[in-house]
């Protein structure tokens, strides 16, 4: 099975990427942990995949208890976290027990935070079943839940012991969820790899048709790009990892304005990237051609390119609370060309408001 290693010293782990391979996950897990008690966390949408995972884990000698949560961003809450901690106590779990997350980014973030909090940290295995989770949230160790007034404000860094990606699970992924994940794929091209961006422009029809070889390639390349960033700045202590948040300052405000349910995360990121690119134009960092290329690609993927008519005062207030903000001063990741972005902490609020009005 093809693997990609994330090199983080004692916290290093492998990302396995293949197709029709869920039957092998028990062996994958057994090689990476000494414990044999598992809390498997999934949601109603990913339950069929979780059932296959549970069988494989049981055949490998694990004792598996399964928790099935409702779907949706609302599950990233302290109440849901408390439920998982109760389930770990009931297992009962110890420091060798394993939490396995089967599903999208919401389940991965929630289950990972439970693993980080229980007994001050127990092993955690990611099994992403959505495109967005495969290319982004399952890699890098960020776990957590939302505060009612701020996205991802409560959480931790807790690296998994491994990430197991079966791209065949995407066959059953609803179209809207699939397209949402493509926003994060586009992001990697904008921030790090112009050749990858050009490939997405060239092969967008193959991607939309879910051509197996093309999908496996974009998942692998996205994971490679994110892994290299995480290796340089695991805990976002410099500006390096912050680059991964391109479009996210706007996006998190849009998600908050929509009460975490109006848009999927990738849809908000898509509109957020265009807002960030327009902001870069306004500051003279790029020409309009850079934004236009992003617009064409995101439109081809049927993704939003502008926010809804949410009150601008509310959006700006939320952005001041963004994790990258310092002392209420907004900081933005802005493109300087396709394949390169930088962090700016001197963006006037008037420019932000002007972009929100114009898009």
C-alpha positions as CSV (number, residue, x, y, z in Angstrom):
1,X,0.0,0.0,0.0
2,X,1.5,3.4,-1.0
3,X,2.4,5.5,2.1
4,X,3.6,9.0,2.7
5,X,5.5,9.7,5.9
6,X,5.0,12.9,8.0
7,X,8.3,13.4,9.7
8,X,7.8,14.9,13.2
9,X,10.4,13.1,15.3
10,X,8.7,10.9,17.9
11,X,5.3,12.0,16.6
12,X,6.0,10.9,13.0
13,X,3.3,8.8,11.3
14,X,2.4,7.4,7.9
15,X,-0.5,8.3,5.5
16,X,-1.6,5.2,3.6
17,X,-3.4,6.0,0.3
18,X,-5.1,3.3,-1.7
19,X,-8.4,2.0,-3.0
20,X,-10.8,-0.7,-1.8
21,X,-8.5,-1.4,1.2
22,X,-10.7,-1.0,4.3
23,X,-10.2,-4.7,5.0
24,X,-6.6,-4.0,5.7
25,X,-7.1,-1.3,8.4
26,X,-7.0,-3.8,11.3
27,X,-3.4,-4.8,10.4
28,X,-2.5,-1.1,9.9
29,X,-3.7,-0.3,13.4
30,X,-2.2,-3.3,15.1
31,X,1.2,-2.4,13.8
32,X,1.0,1.0,15.4
33,X,-0.5,0.5,18.9
34,X,-0.1,-1.9,21.8
35,X,-3.6,-1.5,23.1
36,X,-6.5,-3.6,21.9
37,X,-9.6,-1.5,23.1
38,X,-11.0,0.8,20.4
39,X,-13.6,3.5,20.5
40,X,-14.7,3.9,16.9
41,X,-16.4,7.2,16.2
42,X,-18.4,7.9,13.1
43,X,-21.6,9.6,11.9
44,X,-24.7,8.4,10.2
45,X,-23.4,9.2,6.7
46,X,-20.2,7.2,7.1
47,X,-21.7,4.3,9.1
48,X,-21.4,1.8,6.3
49,X,-17.7,2.4,6.0
50,X,-17.3,2.3,9.8
51,X,-19.0,-1.1,9.9
52,X,-16.3,-2.4,7.5
53,X,-13.6,-0.8,9.6
54,X,-15.1,-2.4,12.8
55,X,-15.0,-5.9,11.2
56,X,-11.3,-5.5,10.2
57,X,-10.3,-4.2,13.6
58,X,-12.2,-7.1,15.3
59,X,-10.5,-9.6,13.0
60,X,-7.1,-8.1,14.1
61,X,-7.9,-8.7,17.7
62,X,-9.3,-5.4,18.8
63,X,-12.3,-5.0,21.1
64,X,-14.5,-2.4,19.4
65,X,-17.2,-0.1,20.8
66,X,-18.8,2.2,18.2
67,X,-20.4,5.6,18.7
68,X,-22.5,7.0,15.8
69,X,-23.1,10.7,15.9
70,X,-25.5,12.8,13.8
71,X,-23.8,14.5,10.8
72,X,-23.0,18.2,10.4
73,X,-20.8,20.9,11.8
74,X,-23.1,21.3,14.9
75,X,-21.4,18.1,16.2
76,X,-18.2,20.1,16.8
77,X,-19.4,21.1,20.3
78,X,-18.5,20.7,23.9
79,X,-21.6,18.7,24.5
80,X,-20.7,16.2,21.8
81,X,-17.1,16.1,23.2
82,X,-18.5,15.3,26.7
83,X,-20.5,12.4,25.2
84,X,-17.4,10.9,23.7
85,X,-15.5,11.2,26.9
86,X,-18.3,9.4,28.7
87,X,-18.0,6.6,26.1
88,X,-14.3,6.3,26.7
89,X,-14.9,6.0,30.5
90,X,-17.6,3.4,29.8
91,X,-15.2,1.4,27.5
92,X,-13.2,1.6,29.8
93,X,-10.3,3.2,28.0
94,X,-6.7,3.5,29.3
95,X,-3.6,5.2,27.9
96,X,-3.1,2.4,25.4
97,X,-6.7,2.4,24.0
98,X,-7.2,3.7,20.5
99,X,-9.7,6.2,19.2
100,X,-10.6,5.6,15.5
101,X,-12.4,8.4,13.5
102,X,-14.3,7.2,10.4
103,X,-15.9,10.1,8.5
104,X,-15.3,13.6,7.5
105,X,-13.5,16.5,9.1
106,X,-16.1,17.1,11.8
107,X,-15.8,13.5,13.1
108,X,-12.0,13.7,12.8
109,X,-11.8,16.9,14.7
110,X,-14.3,15.8,17.4
111,X,-12.9,12.3,18.0
112,X,-9.3,13.6,17.8
113,X,-10.0,16.2,20.5
114,X,-11.5,13.5,22.7
115,X,-8.4,11.4,22.3
116,X,-6.2,14.5,23.1
117,X,-8.2,15.2,26.3
118,X,-8.7,11.7,27.7
119,X,-6.0,10.7,30.1
120,X,-4.0,13.7,28.8
121,X,-3.7,12.0,25.4
122,X,-4.3,8.6,23.9
123,X,-3.6,7.1,20.5
124,X,-5.8,8.3,17.6
125,X,-6.2,6.9,14.0
126,X,-7.8,8.9,11.2
127,X,-9.9,7.2,8.6
128,X,-11.2,10.0,6.4
129,X,-14.1,9.2,4.1
130,X,-14.7,12.7,2.5
131,X,-12.4,14.4,0.0
132,X,-12.0,17.4,2.3
133,X,-10.9,15.3,5.2
134,X,-8.6,13.3,3.1
135,X,-6.7,16.3,1.7
136,X,-6.8,18.6,4.7
137,X,-8.3,18.0,8.1
138,X,-7.0,14.4,8.7
139,X,-3.3,15.5,8.3
140,X,-1.5,17.8,10.7
141,X,-2.8,17.1,14.2
142,X,-5.3,19.9,14.6
143,X,-8.3,18.7,16.6
144,X,-11.0,20.6,18.3
145,X,-14.6,21.9,18.5
146,X,-16.3,25.2,17.8
147,X,-17.3,28.0,20.2
148,X,-20.8,29.3,19.3
149,X,-19.1,32.6,18.4
150,X,-15.9,31.4,16.8
151,X,-14.9,28.4,14.6
152,X,-12.3,26.0,15.9
153,X,-11.5,28.1,18.9
154,X,-11.4,25.2,21.4
155,X,-8.9,22.5,20.6
156,X,-5.4,21.1,20.7
157,X,-2.5,19.7,18.6
158,X,-2.7,15.9,18.8
159,X,-1.0,14.0,16.0
160,X,-2.6,10.7,14.9
161,X,-0.6,7.4,14.9
162,X,-1.6,7.1,11.3
163,X,-4.0,8.2,8.5
164,X,-5.7,5.5,6.4
165,X,-7.2,6.8,3.2
166,X,-9.4,4.5,1.0
167,X,-10.3,6.7,-2.0
168,X,-13.0,4.1,-2.9
169,X,-15.1,5.6,-0.1
170,X,-15.6,8.7,-2.3
171,X,-17.8,6.7,-4.7
172,X,-20.7,7.2,-2.3
173,X,-19.9,10.8,-1.3
174,X,-22.7,13.2,-2.2
175,X,-21.9,15.6,-5.0
176,X,-22.1,18.7,-2.9
177,X,-19.6,17.2,-0.3
178,X,-17.3,16.1,-3.1
179,X,-17.2,19.6,-4.7
180,X,-16.7,21.2,-1.2
181,X,-13.5,19.1,-0.8
182,X,-12.2,20.4,-4.1
183,X,-11.9,23.9,-2.6
184,X,-9.1,22.7,-0.3
185,X,-7.5,21.0,-3.3
186,X,-7.5,24.3,-5.2
187,X,-6.1,26.0,-2.2
188,X,-2.9,23.9,-2.3
189,X,-2.3,24.9,-5.9
190,X,-2.7,28.6,-5.1
191,X,-0.5,28.6,-2.0
192,X,2.3,26.1,-2.9
193,X,2.3,24.5,-6.4
194,X,1.5,26.4,-9.7
195,X,2.0,23.2,-11.7
196,X,-0.6,21.4,-9.5
197,X,-3.0,24.4,-10.1
198,X,-2.4,24.1,-13.8
199,X,-3.2,20.4,-13.7
200,X,-6.5,21.1,-11.9
201,X,-7.3,23.6,-14.6
202,X,-6.5,21.0,-17.3
203,X,-8.1,17.9,-15.8
204,X,-11.1,19.4,-14.1
205,X,-13.6,17.3,-16.1
206,X,-11.7,14.1,-15.0
207,X,-11.9,15.3,-11.4
208,X,-15.6,16.0,-11.6
209,X,-16.2,12.5,-13.1
210,X,-14.2,11.1,-10.2
211,X,-11.7,9.4,-12.4
212,X,-10.0,7.0,-10.0
213,X,-6.4,7.6,-11.1
214,X,-6.9,11.4,-11.1
215,X,-8.5,11.4,-7.7
216,X,-5.8,9.3,-6.2
217,X,-3.2,11.7,-7.6
218,X,-4.8,14.9,-6.3
219,X,-5.3,13.3,-2.8
220,X,-1.6,12.2,-2.7
221,X,-0.3,15.5,-3.9
222,X,-2.5,17.5,-1.5
223,X,-1.3,15.3,1.4
224,X,2.4,15.7,0.3
225,X,2.1,19.5,0.2
226,X,0.4,19.7,3.6
227,X,2.8,17.2,5.2
228,X,5.8,19.3,4.1
229,X,4.3,22.4,5.7
230,X,3.4,20.6,8.9
231,X,6.9,19.2,9.2
232,X,8.3,22.8,9.1
233,X,5.8,24.3,11.6
234,X,3.9,21.6,13.5
235,X,2.2,23.9,16.0
236,X,1.8,27.0,13.8
237,X,4.4,28.9,15.7
238,X,5.8,30.7,12.7
239,X,4.1,32.1,9.5
240,X,4.8,28.8,7.6
241,X,1.8,26.8,8.6
242,X,-0.4,29.8,8.6
243,X,-0.2,29.7,4.8
244,X,-2.6,26.7,4.9
245,X,-5.3,29.1,6.1
246,X,-5.6,30.9,2.8
247,X,-9.2,32.1,2.5
248,X,-10.0,30.8,6.0
249,X,-10.2,34.1,7.8
250,X,-13.1,35.1,5.6
251,X,-14.4,31.5,5.5
252,X,-14.7,31.1,9.2
253,X,-16.6,34.3,9.4
254,X,-19.0,33.1,6.7
255,X,-19.5,29.8,8.5
256,X,-20.2,31.6,11.8
257,X,-22.7,33.9,10.1
258,X,-24.4,30.9,8.7
259,X,-24.6,29.3,12.1
260,X,-22.3,26.5,11.0
261,X,-25.0,25.0,8.8
262,X,-25.7,27.2,5.8
263,X,-22.4,26.4,3.9
264,X,-20.1,23.4,4.0
265,X,-16.6,24.2,5.1
266,X,-15.2,24.0,1.5
267,X,-17.9,26.2,0.1
268,X,-17.0,28.9,2.7
269,X,-13.3,28.5,1.8
270,X,-14.0,28.9,-1.9
271,X,-15.7,32.3,-1.3
272,X,-13.1,33.2,1.2
273,X,-10.2,32.6,-1.3
274,X,-11.8,34.9,-3.8
275,X,-12.2,37.6,-1.1
276,X,-8.6,37.2,-0.1
277,X,-7.5,37.4,-3.7
278,X,-9.5,40.5,-4.2
279,X,-7.9,42.0,-1.1
280,X,-4.5,41.2,-2.6
281,X,-5.5,42.9,-5.8
282,X,-6.6,46.0,-3.8
283,X,-3.2,46.1,-2.1
284,X,-1.4,45.9,-5.4
285,X,0.1,42.4,-4.7
286,X,-1.3,40.7,-7.7
287,X,-3.1,41.5,-11.0
288,X,-6.7,40.6,-11.7
289,X,-5.5,37.6,-13.7
290,X,-4.6,35.7,-10.6
291,X,-8.1,36.1,-9.2
292,X,-9.6,35.3,-12.6
293,X,-7.9,31.9,-12.8
294,X,-9.2,31.0,-9.4
295,X,-12.7,32.2,-10.3
296,X,-12.7,30.1,-13.5
297,X,-11.6,26.9,-11.7
298,X,-14.0,27.4,-8.7
299,X,-16.9,28.1,-11.0
300,X,-16.0,24.9,-13.0
301,X,-16.4,23.0,-9.7
302,X,-19.7,24.8,-9.0
303,X,-18.4,26.4,-5.8
304,X,-19.5,29.7,-4.3
305,X,-17.4,32.7,-5.2
306,X,-18.9,35.4,-3.0
307,X,-20.5,35.5,0.5
308,X,-24.3,35.8,1.1
309,X,-25.7,39.1,2.2
310,X,-24.6,38.7,5.8
311,X,-24.1,41.9,7.8
312,X,-20.6,43.2,7.2
313,X,-20.3,44.5,10.7
314,X,-20.9,41.0,12.0
315,X,-18.4,39.4,9.6
316,X,-15.7,41.9,10.6
317,X,-16.4,41.4,14.3
318,X,-15.9,37.6,13.8
319,X,-12.7,38.0,11.8
320,X,-11.2,40.1,14.7
321,X,-11.6,36.9,16.8
322,X,-9.8,34.7,14.3
323,X,-7.0,32.5,15.7
324,X,-4.4,34.4,13.6
325,X,-5.6,37.8,14.9
326,X,-3.4,39.5,17.4
327,X,-4.9,42.1,19.8
328,X,-8.0,42.3,17.6
329,X,-5.9,43.2,14.5
330,X,-6.9,41.0,11.6
331,X,-4.1,39.1,9.7
332,X,-4.6,37.7,6.3
333,X,-2.9,35.1,4.0
334,X,-2.8,36.8,0.6
335,X,-1.5,35.6,-2.7
336,X,1.5,37.2,-4.4
337,X,1.2,34.9,-7.4
338,X,-0.3,31.4,-8.2
339,X,1.8,29.1,-6.0
340,X,2.9,31.6,-3.4
341,X,1.2,33.4,-0.5
342,X,2.3,35.5,2.5
343,X,1.0,36.6,5.8
344,X,0.0,40.3,6.2
345,X,-0.8,42.0,9.5
346,X,-1.2,45.5,8.3
347,X,-4.4,45.3,6.3
348,X,-6.8,48.2,7.0
349,X,-10.3,47.3,8.1
350,X,-11.5,49.7,5.4
351,X,-10.0,47.4,2.7
352,X,-11.7,44.4,4.2
353,X,-15.0,46.1,4.2
354,X,-14.5,47.3,0.7
355,X,-13.9,43.8,-0.5
356,X,-16.9,42.4,1.3
357,X,-19.1,45.0,-0.4
358,X,-17.6,44.5,-3.9
359,X,-17.6,40.7,-4.2
